[in-house]
Amino acid sequence: MRDRLRPTRALPSPGFPPPTEPAFWRSPVRGVRFTAVLGLVLLAGITLLFVTGLLSYAAYNPDLAAVNDKTPAKGWLGFYLFDWPTGPHWLYRLTQGVHVTLGIVLVPVLLAKLWSVIPKLFALPPARSAGHALERLSLLLLVGGALFEFVTGLLNIQLEYLFPGSFYPLHFYGAWVFFAAFLTHAGLKLPRALRVLRHGLPTAENDELASPRPAPPTVSRRGALAVVGAGSLLLLVTSAGRSFDGGLRRTALLTPRGGAEPGRGPNGFQINKTAAKVGIAPAETGERWRLTVVGPAGETRLSLTDLLAMEQHSAALPIACVEGWSTSDQWWRGVPLRDLAALAGFPAGPPGVLVESLQRSGPFRTVALRDNQVRDPRSLLALGVNGEPLSPDHGFPARVIVPAAPGVMNTKWVSRLTFGEL
């Protein structure tokens, strides 16, 4: 009697295959042609993503000084670095806006592509030949690298630093690993993908991604591609506005830089960090504040009154940040950096300048600028914006503003400028 009442372990249903069997995957949407379309979109999109990411890295001028270089062990991976230009003045706003917005828009395409090839991750045997082993390895690195790069990138956009370590080296080295796997996989698959899209599969060639016993269809492959495209379009509409001011910014519902502007008036445009957040006390920026200018001519200390007595220049420049948000052009007014370089003993322009902030900790409290950035007449030690003095959160009493430079290079609450060899 007890034996009859003893619970027994449920057995799998007859004919229900494991994930290693192609019949386990029953979606009628999967197929070589469906995957090829997604792959070509990713080929173009990820290539542009990689290039704009490298341009963003170059904009920090990491080969100029150690304070700018967040990946000091990059070695030959920095082979492409060049002197970042100051024009056009919206260059970094464009490249980083494209990089971040495109990365968000590609998320549905990437997820659909991973879904379409997931049966291959479970296929046995793991390798049938050397070429097949290389393909499987590139696929594993591709999937892992894609998830790592997109997840860390999206977390950085949302200002959620949940990953271990600094975002800069993690994203930089991860990008190279991912792109190497991506190029290997594309080289192996691109010829066949193009052939399938042009002519379809030959009658003698099987569609290894199609299910041998598909479930009843609920959506066509064209319909599935339309759903993916609609998802990407929705993400574009709800994220691209972060690169603009005014009403369009309110459409950026998925980003922390969407919504209303932070206040009204001349200083009412987006900021990255407030004075309170970095511990800048009002007393430090009051009457006691002095700017120290250092160079061959010695050390000069200037008050805000002294700086306002110097010849003032204006420049219309945006603020653009690595998280992908930016402002439209703001009218900055202050002392050109080249005039301060002349005061320091470099009338013809210095090799560069080291800029130090009152901010005591955190990345980029000290940055180095190149000689071309110092010489540009639009590069200012700004004392005001849009006709008014700087607010504390915009860097009062003085901040650097340089055309085409990342936002973090436009140091706020400047306390010291050292012109000369860096």
C-alpha positions, 0 to 999 in steps of 0.5 A: 500500500505504501509503495502505491502511495509513494510519489514518483518523479515525473518523467519527460513527455515522450518525444520532447527533445532536449535543447541540444536537439534542433526539434526543441526550438519550434518557432517558425520565425527562425531561419537563415534569411531572417538572421541574415537581415538582422546580421547585416543591420548589426554589421553596419550599426556596430561598425559605426558604433565602434568607430564613434566609440574610438573617436570618443576615446581619442577626444580625451587626448589620452596620449597627452598626459597620464591624467587624461588616460584612463586605460594606461595599459592599452599598448598598441590598442592606442595605435590610432590616436591623434591630436583631437581637433577643435573644429567643428565645435559640435564635433564631439556632440555629434560623434557621442550623440550618434554613439549613444543613441545608436547603441540604444536603438540597436538593442532590439536588433541585437536581442532578436539576432541573439534569439535567432541563433540561440539553437546554435549555442546548444548544438552538439558536438561542440566542434566538428572541424577547426573552422567550426571550432573557430566559428563557435568560439567567435560566437561565444565571444560575440554573444558575451562581448555584446551583452557586456558592452551593451549592458555596461553602456546602458548602465553608464547612460543611466548613471548606474555604476553597478559594474566592478571597476571604472567604466572607461577601461572596462568598456574600452577593452571589452569593445576591442574583444567584442569587435574582434569576435564580431569581425571574425564572425562577420568574415565567416558569415557575410558571404553566405548572408549576402548570397542568401539575401540575393538568391535564397538557399539552394535547394540542396542546402538545408536551413540549419536555423529553421525548426524541423517541426515548427509550431503553428505560426503567430507572426510572419518573418516580415512581421517579426522584423517589423516588430524589431524595427518598431522597437528600435524606432520607439527607442530612438524617439524616447532617447534622441531628445537628450541631445537637444534643448527645449521641448524635444528633450522632454521626449527622452523618457528613458534617459536621466537627461530627459524632462525639464531643464534644471531651472530657468534663466541664462544658467538653466541648461543641463549639468552633469554634477552639482557643486554640492555633490562634489563638496564645493563649499560657497566659501571656497568660491567667494572673496578668498578664491584666487586663480593661480597661473603658472609658467616660465614667467612665474606664478601669478594669482588672480582674483575674479575682479582681476580676471574681469578687468582683462579683455573679455571674449565670447564664444557660442559652444555646446556642452556634450558628455560621454553619456550622450547628452548635450546642450545647444550652443550657449554664449560663454564669456571670459578670458581666452586661454591663450591670453592667460598663456601669454601672461604665464610666459608663452606669448606664442602659445604653450605646448599645453596646459594642466587644469586643476579644479577645486574639486578634491576627488573623482575622475577628471578633477585635473585634465590636460589640454593640447596646444591647439586647444589653448590657441583656439580663440574660442577656448575660454576661462569662462566667467559668465554664460548667456549674459550672466555670471556662472551659477555655482553648478556651472562652475562659478567663479570660473570654468574652462570651455573648449570647442569640440571637447568632451564635457568632463574636459571643460573643468569647472571651479578652476583653481590652477592653470599650469602652462608648459610641458605636461 
